């Protein structure tokens, strides 16, 4: 299971790097989205391991029983999802406005700010 997640994380990081090096703003945004998903999976696997079917619960005495999932990792991933959603919305609005001003999604056309 961990090997499969490592391959998925490597694929997401590789694909994100490839897309972010392209000249299109749309591909840059897709690369940023893939990078955020890769980071979320990386945080997930760096936690206390992958525990299938183990909820992050405590018993009646407030002590976690053996084999439960770590709730801190889940909270970090949820926070990262919210931050990446807000960042993606900002970048999409910025790309829409720059496309209106310049009329192209090529990054080389955005070299001057005279038309903005």
C-alpha positions as CSV (number, residue, x, y, z in Angstrom):
1,X,0.0,0.0,0.0
2,X,2.8,2.4,0.9
3,X,4.6,1.6,-2.4
4,X,1.5,2.4,-4.4
5,X,1.1,5.7,-2.6
6,X,4.8,6.6,-3.2
7,X,4.3,5.9,-6.9
8,X,1.2,8.1,-6.9
9,X,3.0,10.9,-5.1
10,X,6.0,10.7,-7.4
11,X,3.6,10.8,-10.4
12,X,1.8,13.8,-9.1
13,X,4.9,15.7,-8.4
14,X,6.5,14.8,-11.8
15,X,3.3,15.7,-13.7
16,X,3.0,18.9,-11.7
17,X,6.6,19.9,-12.5
18,X,6.1,19.1,-16.2
19,X,2.9,21.2,-16.4
20,X,4.3,24.1,-14.4
21,X,7.2,24.4,-16.9
22,X,4.9,24.8,-19.9
23,X,4.1,28.2,-21.4
24,X,0.3,28.2,-20.9
25,X,-1.4,29.7,-17.9
26,X,-4.0,26.9,-17.9
27,X,-1.3,24.3,-17.7
28,X,0.4,26.2,-14.9
29,X,-2.8,26.2,-12.9
30,X,-3.4,22.5,-13.5
31,X,0.2,21.9,-12.3
32,X,-0.4,23.8,-9.1
33,X,-3.6,21.8,-8.5
34,X,-1.7,18.5,-9.1
35,X,1.1,19.7,-6.8
36,X,-1.3,20.4,-4.0
37,X,-2.8,16.9,-4.3
38,X,0.6,15.4,-4.2
39,X,1.4,17.4,-1.0
40,X,-1.8,16.2,0.6
41,X,-0.9,12.6,-0.2
42,X,2.6,13.1,1.1
43,X,1.3,14.5,4.4
44,X,-1.1,11.6,4.6
45,X,1.7,9.0,4.2
46,X,4.1,10.8,6.5
47,X,1.6,10.4,9.3
48,X,1.5,7.4,11.6
49,X,1.2,5.0,8.6
50,X,-1.8,4.1,6.7
51,X,-4.4,2.4,8.9
52,X,-7.4,1.0,7.1
53,X,-10.7,1.3,8.9
54,X,-9.3,2.9,12.0
55,X,-11.2,6.0,13.1
56,X,-9.4,8.7,15.2
57,X,-11.4,8.0,18.3
58,X,-10.6,7.7,22.0
59,X,-12.2,5.4,24.6
60,X,-14.3,6.4,27.6
61,X,-11.1,7.3,29.6
62,X,-9.8,9.7,27.0
63,X,-6.9,7.4,26.0
64,X,-6.5,6.3,22.4
65,X,-6.7,2.5,21.9
66,X,-4.0,0.8,20.0
67,X,-4.1,1.0,16.3
68,X,-6.1,4.2,15.8
69,X,-5.4,6.8,13.1
70,X,-3.7,10.0,14.0
71,X,-6.2,12.9,13.9
72,X,-3.4,15.5,13.6
73,X,-2.6,14.3,10.1
74,X,-6.2,14.5,9.1
75,X,-6.5,18.0,10.4
76,X,-3.4,19.1,8.5
77,X,-4.7,17.6,5.3
78,X,-8.1,19.3,5.7
79,X,-6.4,22.7,6.3
80,X,-4.2,22.1,3.3
81,X,-7.2,21.4,1.2
82,X,-8.9,24.6,2.2
83,X,-5.8,26.7,1.6
84,X,-5.2,25.1,-1.8
85,X,-8.8,25.7,-2.8
86,X,-8.5,29.4,-1.8
87,X,-5.2,29.7,-3.7
88,X,-6.6,28.0,-6.7
89,X,-9.6,30.4,-6.8
90,X,-7.3,33.4,-6.5
91,X,-5.0,32.1,-9.4
92,X,-8.1,31.4,-11.6
93,X,-9.4,34.9,-11.0
94,X,-5.9,36.3,-11.8
95,X,-5.6,34.2,-15.0
96,X,-9.1,35.2,-16.1
97,X,-8.3,38.9,-15.6
98,X,-4.9,38.6,-17.4
99,X,-6.6,36.8,-20.3
100,X,-9.1,39.6,-20.6
101,X,-6.3,42.3,-20.6
102,X,-3.8,40.6,-22.8
103,X,-6.0,38.3,-24.9
104,X,-3.8,35.3,-24.6
105,X,-2.8,32.6,-22.1
106,X,0.8,32.5,-23.2
107,X,3.2,33.5,-20.4
108,X,5.5,35.3,-22.9
109,X,2.7,37.7,-23.8
110,X,2.5,38.8,-20.1
111,X,6.0,40.3,-20.1
112,X,4.8,43.9,-20.2
113,X,2.3,45.6,-18.0
114,X,1.4,48.5,-20.4
115,X,-1.9,46.9,-21.5
116,X,-3.1,46.2,-18.0
